[in-house]
Amino acid sequence: MEPFNSQERILQYDDVGYIGDWGFGSSTAHAIIRYDIPAGYMITRIGSYTTFQPSTVSYSFYSNFDGVSPTGLLAQTEPDTHPYYGFYVKTLPDPLYFPSATSVYVHARFITPGHGYPLAVEYAMAGTANPIISSRVAWISPSGADASWMAVGAGTNSPIDLCTKLYISPATSLADEMQSPAFVNIFPNPARNYLNISFSLKAASPVELCLYNQKGQLVYSQHYPNLPQGQQQLHIYAIDAKGKPLASGVYLCRITTAEGSQTKKISVIK
């Protein structure tokens, strides 16, 4: 059992929950699910049911899907093999941040050797369950290849909801504020060529600095193995991981220490 987090929200379409297995008669099936992320939230975790044992599950996150192919890769996870049936939650190594409201498309791949129906779904079952099935939010495919996707949900030949859940939290949650490094200040803001980031540490600590763009993509990171107790000032250039100048726009700067994390919104102008 995990502790209750009042800041966390769960985005899902399966109101009733896992009712049955779905697929194409083969041990591999793919799903794409659209989730609408509110402004100022971050994706921290994702969870799905497995329909057989063992099962292998992996996820990719995209910014666009036109019904033919997903584009704009934001993040992806390594495949996890689960030995038993059940519901499994995957924590993203780097949360995806979204300063503006946006839609995200999650591509989930399920492999269930020896079982031809890898997808956990809900559907109406007479006398047992009568969920309201969503429309225009999910697609499935036997291969995950372009142009192989079939829409599912209300109004289709497959009136199902996929039982995959997305966990989101405010980018600056109450927990962050209570445990965060004190008095994080970033200047100049707006910035042109460089940023100064100041904060204080109650004790010596490793520090992780991350910059995210408006799509939630990590564009720059810097690890400081052990900064001393007291006031700190980090000086970084407004560049991405490849050393190219950051484009004009809004970014999120997240400072993580042993004391917690804090996220600040910054602007870059050219």
Long-range contacts (C-beta under 8 A, 24 or more apart in sequence): 5-169, 5-175, 6-174, 7-169, 7-170, 7-173, 7-174, 7-175, 8-44, 8-167, 8-168, 8-169, 9-41, 9-167, 9-168, 9-169, 10-165, 10-166, 10-167, 10-168, 11-35, 11-36, 11-37, 11-165, 11-166, 11-167, 11-168, 12-163, 12-164, 12-165, 12-166, 13-134, 13-137, 13-138, 13-161, 13-162, 14-121, 14-122, 14-131, 14-161, 14-162, 14-163, 14-165, 15-122, 15-131, 15-132, 15-161, 16-122, 16-129, 16-131, 17-122, 17-163, 18-49, 18-87, 18-120, 18-121, 18-122, 18-163, 19-121, 19-122, 19-123, 19-125, 19-128, 19-129, 20-121, 20-122, 20-123, 20-125, 21-51, 21-52, 21-115, 21-117, 21-118, 21-119, 21-120, 21-121, 22-117, 22-119, 22-120, 22-121, 22-140, 22-158, 22-160, 23-116, 23-117, 23-118, 23-119, 23-142, 24-116, 24-142, 25-116, 25-117, 26-116, 26-142, 27-111, 27-112, 27-113, 27-114, 27-115, 27-116, 27-118, 28-109, 28-110, 28-111, 28-118, 28-142, 28-143, 29-109, 29-110, 29-117, 29-118, 29-119, 29-140, 29-141, 29-142, 30-107, 30-108, 30-109, 30-110, 30-140, 30-141, 30-142, 30-143, 30-144, 31-107, 31-108, 31-110, 31-119, 31-138, 31-139, 31-140, 31-141, 31-162, 31-164, 32-65, 32-70, 32-105, 32-106, 32-107, 32-108, 32-138, 32-139, 32-140, 32-141, 32-149, 33-105, 33-106, 33-108, 33-137, 33-138, 33-162, 33-164, 34-65, 34-103, 34-104, 34-105, 34-136, 34-137, 34-138, 35-103, 35-104, 35-105, 35-106, 35-166, 36-101, 36-102, 36-103, 37-98, 37-101, 37-102, 37-103, 37-104, 37-168, 38-98, 38-101, 38-168, 39-98, 39-99, 39-100, 39-101, 40-98, 40-99, 40-170, 40-171, 40-172, 41-97, 41-98, 41-168, 41-169, 41-170, 41-171, 42-95, 42-96, 42-97, 42-98, 42-168, 42-169, 42-170, 42-171, 42-216, 43-92, 43-95, 43-96, 43-98, 43-104, 43-166, 43-167, 43-168, 43-216, 44-91, 44-92, 44-95, 44-167, 44-168, 44-169, 45-89, 45-90, 45-91, 45-92, 45-166, 45-167, 46-77, 46-89, 46-90, 46-92, 46-106, 46-164, 46-165, 46-166, 46-167, 47-87, 47-88, 47-89, 47-90, 47-164, 47-165, 47-167, 48-87, 48-88, 48-108, 48-110, 48-120, 48-163, 48-164, 48-165, 49-85, 49-86, 49-87, 49-88, 49-120, 49-163, 50-82, 50-84, 50-85, 50-86, 50-87, 50-88, 50-110, 50-112, 50-120, 51-85, 51-110, 51-112, 51-115, 51-117, 51-118, 51-119, 51-120, 52-85, 52-112, 52-113, 52-114, 52-115, 52-118, 53-82, 53-83, 53-84, 53-85, 54-81, 54-82, 54-83, 54-84, 54-112, 54-113, 55-81, 55-82, 55-110, 55-111, 55-112, 55-118, 56-80, 56-81, 56-82, 56-109, 56-110, 56-111, 57-82, 57-88, 57-90, 57-108, 57-109, 57-110, 57-111, 58-108, 58-109, 59-90, 59-106, 59-107, 59-108, 59-109, 60-106, 60-107, 61-96, 61-104, 61-105, 61-106, 61-107, 62-104, 62-105, 62-106, 62-107, 63-102, 63-103, 63-104, 63-105, 63-215, 64-105, 65-105, 65-139, 67-139, 67-149, 67-151, 68-146, 68-147, 68-149, 69-146, 69-147, 70-105, 70-107, 72-215, 74-104, 74-215, 74-216, 74-217, 75-216, 75-217, 79-109, 79-111, 89-167, 94-210, 94-218, 95-169, 96-212, 96-216, 96-217, 97-171, 97-212, 97-216, 97-252, 97-254, 97-263, 98-214, 98-215, 98-216, 99-171, 99-214, 99-250, 99-252, 99-265, 100-214, 100-250, 102-214, 102-215, 102-216, 104-166, 104-216, 106-164, 106-166, 107-144, 108-162, 108-164, 109-144, 119-162, 120-162, 120-163, 120-164, 121-160, 121-161, 121-162, 121-163, 122-160, 122-161, 122-163, 123-159, 123-160, 123-161, 124-159, 131-161, 133-159, 133-160, 133-161, 134-161, 138-162, 171-252, 171-254, 171-263, 172-262, 172-263, 175-260, 176-260, 176-261, 176-262, 176-263, 177-262, 178-260, 179-259, 179-260, 179-261, 180-255, 180-259, 180-260, 180-261, 180-262, 181-255, 181-257, 181-259, 181-260, 181-262, 184-255, 184-262, 184-264, 186-253, 186-264, 186-266, 189-266, 189-267, 190-266, 190-267, 190-268, 190-269, 191-238, 191-266, 191-267, 191-268, 191-269, 192-238, 192-268, 192-269, 192-270, 193-237, 193-238, 193-245, 194-235, 194-236, 194-237, 194-238, 195-235, 195-236, 195-237, 195-238, 195-253, 195-266, 196-233, 196-234, 196-235, 197-233, 197-234, 197-235, 197-236, 197-253, 197-255, 198-231, 198-232, 198-233, 198-234, 199-231, 199-232, 199-255, 199-262, 200-230, 200-231, 200-232, 201-227, 201-228, 201-229, 201-230, 201-232, 201-257, 201-259, 202-229, 202-259, 203-229, 203-258, 203-259, 204-228, 204-229, 205-257, 205-258, 205-259, 206-257, 206-258, 207-232, 207-234, 207-255, 207-256, 207-257, 208-254, 208-255, 208-256, 208-257, 209-234, 209-236, 209-253, 209-254, 209-255, 210-253, 210-254, 210-256, 211-246, 211-251, 211-252, 211-253, 211-254, 212-251, 212-252, 212-254, 213-249, 213-251, 214-249, 214-250, 214-251, 219-246, 219-251, 220-246, 238-268, 245-270
